[in-house]
Amino acid sequence: MLIVQKYGGTSVGNIDRIKNVAGRVVRTVEQGNRVVVVVSAMSGETDKLIGFATQISVAPSEREMDMLLSSGERVTSALTAMAVEALGHKARAFTGRQAGIMTDTVHTKARIEKISGDRIRKALDEGYVVVLAGFQGISESEDVTTLGRGGSDLSAVAVASAIKADLCEIYTDVDGVYTTDPNIVPEARKLEKISYEEMLELASLGAKVLQTRSVEFAMKYRVPVVVRSSFNDNPGTLVVEEDKEMENVVVSGIAYDKNQAKITIVNVPDKPGIAAQLFQAVADANVVVDMIVQNISSDGKFADISFTVPKTDTRRALEVTEKIAKELGAERVDKREDISKISVIGVGMRTHSGVASKMFQTLAANNINIAMISTSEIKVSCVIDLKYTELAVRVLHEAFKLAL
């Protein structure tokens, strides 16, 4: 088999752990497989580099940030290749550029446009274990780019698709996908398998097991993905296409996201084109908007428009919104960062009713107020006060009997 294995920051957090990863890789090779390894930076390294940058500049250039942050994965890839060779197997470390990962020109969260994979295939044919620095690529203008937080997951899935790997294994510090965060609910249950769509919702709604874009990529190209722990040999969770058996389970998991901020334009004149003008400007600033709610005044002349963005994008979104608000003649712009998003997910919701009402009743019974609501075919999300996040996760997990 041709297998792509990705190891996260905690899995390669120090030299002993890198040696442990090399041992796992070698065992996989000795079982008759060809292996491509994708590694993240050592845990804490990216944050340390960001800290260095902010000591020099309050708003460092995104191009230079990509040059800086991409170094973490290059260090890990070289050390991992050395560790594999120390165990008697040939290994080659490649940067994103050397692996032929071409991206667009958006720094700090670039999108992959194509992967040649020629050097990877050639090295595999020559009997090498290929160790790839994740999280990075190269733009057409030959600038180093990075793929955003969790980008090594995307590197692994994209490479697996490009070289037509039989399996993509994502190794992390947990041994699979759980019904919710076991740190909040110890009774949380590990799922044997989950659909791409459910995993995509969980990832986009705050579950940190897989990066959102990596799941999108896996779903689009039907890359079979397994989430496993690098610290034990327990079977992981298989992320696959939806089957009929999955529809029998109404709710698969509870997700939460504390990385949320709500921005509200107060008393903006209510006329055609206002929302389009606002959200086009936000999109042009490369800020992803999640929930949107518009409330019209009783006389129909004014509206309040609220929307949520990742907390990390608050400053940029606020600057754009305040500028547009002045142009539109709005009264003011408000910001809240003491919020979180709580979500109930399950493909079975397509064929079963009552999930939303049970969610709302459960939150109300525990005096948790809902500020915003968003739904899709397989999820219901609510914005609540940040201080009630853990309570909401626990009571919803119990209400939907997910520990059983």
N, C-alpha and C positions, 0 to 999 in steps of 0.2 A: 504493500500500500504506500501511497504518497501522502504523508501527513504533515500538516502545518501545526506547530505548537506555539502558543503565545504565553509568555510568562510576565505577570505584572510586577509592579515595583516591590511589593512585599516578598514576592517569590525570589527576587534577586537582590534583596535588601542589604546583603553583606557577602563577604567572600565565601563563607560556609554555605550560604544559601545558593550562591552561584554554582558551587561545586555540587550541591544536591541536584540542581537543575541539570547540570552536565551529566550526572549519573542517570537521571531519568531519561534524558535524550539518548544516551548510549544504550540503555536497555531497550528502548524503542527500535533503535537501529539494529541491534543484535537479534531482534525478533523478525528481521527480514524487511524492515521498512526503510524507505527513503524519507528524510526529515528536513524540513525547513523550520528554524526556530526564530520567532519574533520576540524581542525583549523590550521592556520598558526601561526607563531610568531607575536606578536604585531608589527605594522609598525615601521620600524627603528631599531628594536631589533637585527636582524641578522647583519645589517651593524655596529651596536654598538659593537657587539661581535667580528666581524672581526677586527674592529679598535683596540680593546683590544689586540687581538692576534698579530697584526702587530707592536704594541708598544713593544712587548716582543721579536719577531723574525721576520726578513725580509722574511723568508721562513719557516713558522711553519709546523710541521708534519701534513699531511692530516688526519691521524688517530685521532690526538688530536683535529684537527679542527672539525671533525665530533662529537666528544664528547662535544665540546664547543657549536657548533651551534645547536645541537639537543635539547639543554636545552630550547631554546626560545619557541618551540612548546609545550614542557611539561608544562611550566608555564601557557600558554594560555589554554591548555586542562583542567587543574585542576581548573582554575578560571571559565571557562565556565560551567564545571560540577557543581561547587558550585552555580553559578547563576541560573542554571536550578533547582537545589534542593531548592533554596530560593523561587522559584515560585511554590513549592509544588509537584514536580515530581522527581522520583528517577533517578539518573544519576551516571555513572561510567566513569572515565577518564582512558584511556589506552595509554601507549607508543606504538611505532611501534613494539617493541619486544613483549610486552604483547598481542598485537593483532595478533601475528603470521606472521608478514611481513618479509619474508626471502629474502635476496638480495645476489648478488655476493660480491666479496671482494674489489671492486674498490671504494676507499674512495672519498668523496665529490660529486660523481655523479654515485652512485651505480644503478644497474638495478634490479628490482624486479624479483625473480625467482619463488616464490610461496607464497601463503597466506593461512594459515590454517583456520583462521576465527572462530575457535571453541569457543573461549572466547567471541567473539562478538555475535555469535548466542545464546550462553547460557545466556548472559546478556539481550539480547533482549527478549528471552523467559521468563525471570524472570521479565519483565516489566520495565527494565532500558532504559533510553536514553544513548546510548554509545557515548562518546566524545573521539575522537582519535587524538593524536598528529601527525600531518601530517609531510611529508618531511623526514621521517626516517624509518629505519628498523634495522635488525640484520643480520650479515653474519654467515656463517657456523662455522667460528672460534669464534663466539660470540662477535664480535666487533660491536659497534654501527656504522651504516653507514647513510649517507644522500643521497637524490635523486637528488641533483642539484637544481638550482634556479627554483622556481615554482613547486617544488616537491610535495607540498601538493595537487595540482591538480591530480597528478599521484596517490598519496595515495588514494584519493577519488574515482577515476575511477576504480582503481584496486580492492579496497574493494567492490565497487558496483558490479563488475563482480564476485568476489569470493563468495559473499553472495546472488547473484542473485537478486539484488535490482530492483525494477520496474523503478526507475528514479534516476539520479544523478544530483543534482542541484549545480551549481558552483556560489556562491554569491561573488560579487566583488564590486568595487566602480563605475562600469558602468552598465547600465541596458540592456546590450546585445552586439552583435557584429555589428559594423558599417562598412559602405562602405570604410571608412578610419578613421584616428584619428580626432575626432571632435575638438581637441585642435588646429589642423592646418586648418581644413576645417569645419567651423561651420555648413555648409549645409549638412554635412555627414548624411546619412540616416541609421536608424537601420534596420537590416534584420530580418524578421520573422523567417526564417529558412535558414540553410546553410548545405551543404553536408560535410561529414567527410573529404573528400579529399580537399575541399576548405578551411576548417578550419585548416587542417594540413598544407597546404601551407601558410596560413596567420600566423599561429603560428610559423612556421619555418622561416618565412621571417620578423619577427620582431613584429607582433601584440602581445601585451602583455596580451590579454584576457585569453588565455589558454596556458599551457605549452605544447610544442611539443609532448613529449612522452605520455602525458595524452591523447592527441587526437589519437595518434597511437594505444594506448591501447583500447580506446573507439571504434575505427574503427574495430580493430581486433576481439573484443568480442561483437560488436554491442550493446554497452551500450548507451542507450538514455541519452543525456546530454542537460541541459538547462542552459544558462548563464543569470544570473539575478543580479539586484542590491540589496544589503542588506539594502539600505537606502530608498527604496520605494517599492510599490507593483505592479509596471509596469510589463507587460508580457515581458519575455526575448526573447532570440534567441534560437531556437531549433536546435541542431546539430544532423543530421540524415543521413540515407542512401540517395544517390542521386535519384531523380525522374525525369521524363520527363519534368515536368514544369521548373525545374532548368536549363535545357539545353537551354531554350528559352532566358535566360539572358546571354549575351555573356561575360560580365565582371561583377563580383560581388564586387570586392574591390581592393583598392590600399594599399599595405603594404610598410613599410620602416624599415630598420634596421641600426642603427648607431653603433652597436657593431660589427664592421667589421674591419679587418686588411688585407692588401695584402702583401704577401711575394713573392719575385722574385729571382730565381737563374739565374744569368746573365752569358751567354756564357759557358754553360755546354756542354761537348762533346755529340753530338747527335748519340747515338748508342743504340741498343736494351737493355732493362732492366733498363735504367736510371730512368724512371718515377716509375717503380715498386719498385726499391730500395729506392727512396725518400719517396714515400707515404706509404710504409710498415713501415718505421722508424717513420713517423709522426703518423700513426695509433697505433704503439706500445706504443707511448707516450700518448695514449688516447685523441688525439686531432682530432676533427671532421673537415674535409675539406669540403668546400662548392664548390665554382667555381674553375675551373682549365682551364688555357689557355696556350698553347705551341706555340711559334713562332720559326720557323726554319730560320737560316741565309741563305743568297742568295747562298752560296756555299754548303749548306747542311751539313756542318761539326759541327756547333754549334747550340744551341737552348737556348732560354730564357723560363723558366717555371714559371708561376705565379699562385698563388692559394690564396684563402681567407680562413680565420679562424675567430672564435669569438675573439674579441679584448682581452677578458679575458685570452685567451690561447696563446697570441702572444709570451710571453717570452719563454714558453715551446717549441712552434713550431719553434721559431727562433734558439734556442739552438740546436735542432735536425737538422734543415736545414743547419746551418753553419757547423756542424760536417760532414754531408753527402756531402756538397759542397766541402769541403777539400778533402774528399776521391775520389770524382769524378773529381777533377781538374777544377772546375768552377772558373770563374774570381772573383765573389763576390756574396753576398746576400744583397738585398735591402728590406726595410720595409716601408710601408705606413699605417698610422692609420687615416689619414684625409679623409676617404672615407665612403660612405654609400651604401646600396643596396636598390634600388627601384623596386617594383614588381607590375605587373598587374595579377590578378587572376580571373578565372572563368571556371566552367565546360563546359560552352557553347562554349569555345574556341575549343573544340574537333570537333565541327560541323560548326564553322564559321571561315572564313579566314580574314586576314587584321589587326589583333590586333597588331602584332609586328610592322608592318609598321606604323600604326597610333601612336604607342608609340614612335618610333624612330623619326618620323616627328615632333611630339609635343615637344620632348626634344630638337631637333635641332632648332626649331623655337624660343626657349627660351634660345639659346646659352648654352645649358647644354651638355657637352661632355660625351661620353660613353667610359669607360675604359675596361669593360668586359661585356659579354652577356651570359646568361644561359637560356635555355628553357625547358619546359616539356609540356605534353599534355594540362595542364590547367594553365600554368603560363609563363610569360616572365619576367626575372630579368635583371637589368643593374647595374653595379657599376659606381657611379658618385662621384664627389667631394662632401665632407661632407657639404660644405657651401650652396650647391644648393638643399639640401634634401627637405626642406619645399616648395620651389618653385616647384619642380618636383611633389610633392604630389598634390599641388593645381591645376596645369595645367593639369595633367593626369586625376584627378577626374572630371574636367570640360570637358575635351576632350571626355571622355567616358560617359558623361551625367549621372553620378551616383547619383546626387542629386534629379533626377526626380522620 
